[in-house]
């Protein structure tokens, strides 16, 4: 290789080095790496590995630039010139590679930290609105987010936003649920009052259904004993006084205790309501079956009429027996069902 060609290649390398040195002087990532004492962990270790490289590039570049400017066929380069340029180029590459790592870490972590701060600000505002501004979990989340910001500044290469993210998500979900309980408490209390009224009505309906069935159906089966309406008012866990205590807590401003008490009340009330409904359904079932059989008898009577056989002596007698059984009070449901089935077989040609 000629001296001119070799000098040209070295000058091209030095031009690339000059561009790199501009970045090293201007980029914040490089400024961070030039101060290992301000860093921790992995970032500090990497910065200390680059200490000599930072010092060399600013010493070697002007010397090598002057050497190349003065080089000519009559004044050849020193034997180690190419090696020195290559080492300078390598130092610049190492520094810029490390700076790129820091930049990538910042690009990932900084937006995440900002997002967590914004989320936490909103959560704290909601917590203050419902009187929970001094919540322990909320304060812990704030400390974790601030610690994350410190990590980003002092050791960006080791930043892991996952713990802070999990804490913020957990506390955000918790405060959101508490805010929902707070905001819905007035309506929930009104619903509880309506539930209590509906439950009292259902208990009464179960008792009324039992009385009506016993009057209308002979020897009914499957009936259930109605719930005692006095149980709504008597006893430590009676629903009505319990609800009144919950309402009193809400009126006194103890909304969280009221909301949690209302949740427990609701669970018990739902059990009562399910039992009351089972009583109503069971006690209405015999009369409902009698009415269903009446409808079936009418349907088969219409079918017989459509075929012109309704007035036949056999069908008329069978229909009358079934009708008498269904409209006798109390109704023998088992006998009535057999007579309706008999009439159905006759209508169908049996």
C-alpha positions, 0 to 999 in steps of 0.5 A: 500500500502506498504512503498516500493511500495509507494516509488517506485511510487513516484520515478517513478513520480520523474523520469518523473519530471526529464525529464520534468525539462530537457525540461524546462531548454533546450527548448526555449519556456520555457525560453520565459515563464520564462521572463514575462517582455519580453512578451505582451498580452495573452503570458505575462498573461500565463507566469505570472501565471507560475511564482510560478511554475517555482520557485517551481520546481527548489526548490522542486525537489532537496529536494524531490529527497534527501528525496526519496533517504534517505527513507527506512522502518526505515526512512519513508517519511513525511506525505506530501511527496506524495502531494509535489511530485504530486504538483511538477509533476503538476507544470511541466505538466503545464509549459510543456503544456504552452510551447507546446502552444508556440511551436505550435504557432511558428510552425504555425506563423514563416513559414508564416512570412518567406513566407510573407517576401520572397514574399514582397522582390520579390514584392519590387524588381519588384516595384523598377524595374518599378520605384515604390520603394517608393510606400505607400502601399508597405511600409505599407505592410512591416510595417505590416510584421515587426509588425507580427515578433514582435508579434511572439516574444512578444506574440506568443499566440495571433498572427494572420497573416491574416491582414499582409497576406491580405495586402501583397497579395493585394500589390503583386497583384497590383504591378504585374498588374502594372508590366504587364502594364509597360512591355506590354506598348511598344507592347500595343502601337504598337497594338493601332497603328494597331487598328487605322489603322484597324479602318481607313480601316473599316471606308473606307470599310463601305463607299465603301460598301455603294457605291457598294450596292447602285450601285448594289441593287435597293432600298436597306434597312438597310443601315447605314451612314458611320462614318466620317474619319475626326473624327479620327483626329479632336476634343479633343478626336479624336483618332489619336492625343489622341494616339500621346499624350499617346505615348509622355508620354511613351517616356518621361518616364511617363509610368504609366500615358501612360498605364492608358491613353492607357486603356481609349483610348482602350475603346473608340477605341473599341467602334469606331471599333464596330460601324465601323464593324456594318456599314460594315456588314449592308452595305454589307448585301444586296449584300451578300444576292444577292450573296447567292441567286445566289448560291441557284439558281445554287444549285436548277439548279443542283438539276433539272439537276440531275432529268433530268428536267432542260431543261423543258420549265417551269423550264427553263423559271423560272430559266431564270427569276430568273437569269435575276433578279439576274444579272440585275444591280441594282438588285431588291432584293425582286423580285429576292428572290421571283423568286428564291423561285418560281424556288425552288418550281418548282424544288421540284415538287410544 
